[in-house]
Amino acid sequence: MSSNDTGPGEPDRFSTPCQTHGDQDLADLARGSGLSEAAAEAVAAIDAVMNKVRRSVQRREFGRLILERIDPSLEVSHLDAIIALSAIVGDTPQDEVTVGIIAERMGIDPSRASRISADLVERGYAFRVASQLDARRICLKLTAKSERLVTAVRQTKLRIFAGALAQWDEQELVTFATLLERFAGWAIDEAGMRRSADAVKQMMDETEPVLEPPEAK
């Protein structure tokens, strides 16, 4: 029996409705776009689930728990910098990592990246080396301790991810991967994002209150 088959008394996972209830304004909008009642509620549920995932990621609970056990003096930004440093795994001069590259990968300003990098060096998670391409430039490399941390975090995250999907059968995984890729298209469509930003601006302009001129005294 495949994992899609159900035995006597076993619930069919696809016959159980989604337990998440989303924003009813969104559901109403979806219904107004021609979706059925069930489809509109599903759209709202998808949005609600995405918000839950987003909040969990933003809180960075996993990273904070790791640092509590490994080194409470570190902040999540330090872990982010270590991960950014580990993104280059080669051994050639072209793989050199500067503070500027760390800032770019973390999406922060160079001065903050410099402070975080200095903290990592002071705490023994990174060390400075002279560039082989330009002797005036200083680069950073991970220490053995940081490399062990990166490996442990990556392997643990992979196990968590794999474990979360372990009970799904092949067809479910293939279907979900295809649908997720299709769904994510809007999030990586830069032209569409620009059009949406323009739409927000237009709506704001249209709803801006008109100030009445002061009455002459």
Salt bridges, closest charged atoms under 4 A:
ASP28 OD1 - ARG31 NH2 2.24
GLU37 OE2 - ARG31 NH1 3.03
GLU41 OE2 - ARG31 NH1 3.25
GLU61 OE2 - ARG59 NE 3.95
GLU68 OE1 - ARG69 NH1 3.91
ASP80 OD1 - ARG60 NH2 2.60
GLU96 OE1 - ARG137 NH2 3.18
ASP119 OD2 - HIS78 NE2 3.10
ASP119 OD1 - ARG123 NH1 3.70
ASP134 OD1 - ARG136 NE 3.10
GLU172 OE1 - ARG13 NH1 2.78
ASP189 OD2 - ARG195 NH2 3.92
ASP205 OD2 - LYS201 NZ 2.70
